[in-house]
C-alpha cells in the first residue's frame, strides 16, 4: 500500500484492490486511525476514501460503529456486469454509427499501440489504456446521458475490472476482444460492434467472478 504523499484516489484504489482480492475480508473492520497511520495521512482523507468506497459498494459505513468491508456476492456482481454489458453494447453500436473519422482513427491507432503492452505484460500500462479505450467508446456514442450512466456503472466495477488482469492470459484475451470491437466500428457495422462489446463485458464478468465474496476464499491472500 502506498504511503507518503498518498492522495485520496490512490487510497481508494489501494484499499479497493485489497478488498477485491480478499486480503481484506467481508465484515473486517476498517479502522480510520490504523489506515491513517498506514498511509501516513490524517484521518480526513481516510474518511473521504471510505466514503467513496461506500458509494461503490465495497465498504459499509455503520452509524457510530465505523466502517467494515462489505459483502459483494456473485449475484450482485453479475447484476452490475449485466447492466454494464448492455450500456457498452449501446455505446459500441452508436460509436459505429456516429464516430467521426478522426475518432475512429484515434481509437484504431491506440488499440494497435496497446499490443506492445500485451507483449511486454505491462499490466499497469494496459490497465490505463483499457480505461481510455472504454472512455473513447462511451464518448463515441455522442449521447451525454448514456455516457454518464456508463461512467457511473464503470466506477462501481472498476476494482473488479482491474483485478481481472491478475489472471493468467487475460491481457492478451482482452486485446483480442477489443480488436473485434474496433474492427466492427471501423467498418461501421453497428450490430457487430454492439455484440462484440456485450460479449467482451460478459467475458470480463466471468473472469472477475472469482473475486466475488462467494469465490475468493481460495484466491484471497495468494494475490495480495
Secondary structure, DSSP 8 states (H G I E B T S, - for coil): ---TT--HHHHHHHHHHHHHTTSS-TT-EE-HHHHHHHHTS-HHHHHHHHHHHHHTTSEEEETTTEEEE----HHHHHHHHHHHHHHHHHHHHHHHHH--HHHHHHHHHHHHHHHHHHHTT-HHHHHHHHHHHHHHHHHHT--HHHHHHHHHHHHHHHHHHHHGGGSTTHHHHHHHHHHHHHHHHHHT-HHHHHHHHHHHHHHHHHHHGGGSTTTTTTTGGG--
